[in-house]
């Protein structure tokens, strides 16, 4: 498993940032390699589960995201078993009049599909992707 950690501060209230970031339809706007979301199931107490398509190294992968922990305005943990096995942990905290988000992602690069030599390149690309995702979230939240 590969692990990536990122943090960002957004000058917007935590409830606003959280509400936007948990909606799969909104992720399409801010996550460059996320190609499609559908079959969305919402629960006010258990989070959101949804199907996705994601492009990595020119290949499209499909999967399903299950929310395994959901604390409104504080924490969301999702697990993907198909396509690209991964776990995303999003921690939100109100800080300095805005929101600080800590994201930890653990994932497996589909090495048999992409090849061992490509793994290091993919890891770097995914880190850049996370930076872009968070920067886009910040831009959208601070523009409104």
C-alpha positions in Angstrom: 0.0 0.0 0.0 1.2 3.5 -0.8 0.3 6.3 1.5 0.0 10.0 0.7 -0.8 12.8 3.2 -1.9 16.4 2.4 -3.2 19.4 4.3 -4.8 22.6 3.2 -6.4 25.6 4.9 -9.5 27.1 3.2 -10.9 30.5 4.1 -14.5 29.2 4.3 -16.6 27.8 7.2 -16.2 24.1 7.8 -19.9 23.3 7.3 -19.8 24.9 3.8 -16.6 23.1 2.8 -17.8 19.7 4.2 -21.1 20.0 2.5 -19.5 20.7 -0.9 -16.7 18.1 -0.6 -18.8 15.1 0.3 -21.0 15.4 -2.8 -19.7 13.2 -5.6 -21.2 15.5 -8.3 -19.0 18.3 -7.0 -15.9 16.2 -7.1 -16.2 16.0 -10.9 -15.6 19.8 -10.9 -12.5 19.8 -8.8 -10.8 16.4 -9.3 -9.1 16.3 -12.7 -8.9 12.6 -13.3 -12.3 11.7 -11.9 -14.3 11.1 -15.1 -17.7 10.0 -13.9 -19.9 9.4 -10.8 -23.2 7.6 -10.7 -25.4 5.3 -8.6 -25.2 7.7 -5.7 -26.8 6.5 -2.4 -27.1 9.1 0.3 -27.7 8.7 4.0 -27.7 11.6 6.4 -26.1 9.5 9.2 -23.9 7.1 7.2 -22.6 9.2 4.3 -22.6 8.7 0.6 -21.8 5.6 -1.5 -21.2 5.9 -5.2 -19.7 4.4 -8.3 -16.9 6.1 -10.1 -14.6 6.1 -13.2 -11.1 7.4 -12.8 -8.3 7.9 -15.4 -4.8 6.9 -14.3 -1.8 6.7 -16.7 -4.2 6.9 -19.7 -6.3 4.0 -18.5 -9.8 4.2 -17.1 -10.6 2.3 -13.9 -14.1 1.9 -12.4 -15.0 1.2 -8.8 -17.4 1.8 -5.9 -16.8 4.1 -2.9 -18.3 3.0 0.4 -18.4 5.4 3.3 -17.2 3.5 6.4 -17.0 6.4 8.8 -19.1 9.6 8.8 -19.0 12.4 11.3 -20.6 15.5 9.9 -18.3 18.5 9.6 -15.4 16.5 11.1 -14.5 13.2 9.3 -15.3 11.0 6.3 -13.6 7.7 5.6 -14.3 6.0 2.3 -13.1 2.6 1.0 -12.8 1.5 -2.6 -12.3 -2.2 -3.2 -12.6 -2.4 -6.9 -10.6 -0.7 -9.7 -8.0 1.0 -7.6 -8.1 -0.4 -4.0 -7.9 2.6 -1.7 -9.0 4.2 1.6 -9.5 8.0 1.9 -9.5 9.7 5.3 -10.7 13.3 5.3 -10.5 15.2 8.6 -12.0 18.7 8.8 -11.4 21.2 11.6 -12.5 24.8 12.1 -9.4 26.9 12.4 -8.6 30.6 12.1 -12.1 31.4 10.8 -11.8 28.8 8.1 -11.3 25.1 7.6 -8.2 22.9 7.7 -8.5 19.6 5.9 -6.1 16.8 6.5 -6.3 14.0 3.9 -4.6 10.6 4.1 -4.9 8.2 1.2 -3.7 4.6 1.1 -3.9 2.9 -2.3 -2.5 0.2 -4.4 -1.2 0.9 -7.9 -2.6 -1.7 -10.3 0.9 -2.9 -11.1 0.0 -5.9 -13.2 -1.9 -3.5 -15.5 0.5 -0.6 -15.5 3.9 -2.4 -14.9 6.4 -2.0 -12.1 8.5 0.6 -13.9 5.5 2.9 -14.2 4.7 2.6 -10.4 7.0 5.5 -9.3 5.7 7.8 -12.0 2.1 7.0 -11.1 2.9 7.7 -7.4 4.2 11.1 -8.3 1.3 11.8 -10.6 -1.2 10.9 -7.9 0.5 13.2 -5.4 0.2 16.0 -7.9 -3.4 15.1 -8.5 -4.1 15.4 -4.7 -2.5 18.8 -4.7 -4.6 19.9 -7.6 -7.8 18.5 -6.1 -7.2 20.4 -2.8 -6.2 23.6 -4.6 -9.3 23.4 -6.8 -11.5 22.9 -3.7 -9.9 25.9 -2.0 -10.4 28.1 -5.1 -14.1 27.1 -5.4 -14.8 27.6 -1.7 -13.0 30.9 -1.4 -14.6 32.3 -4.6 -18.1 32.0 -3.3 
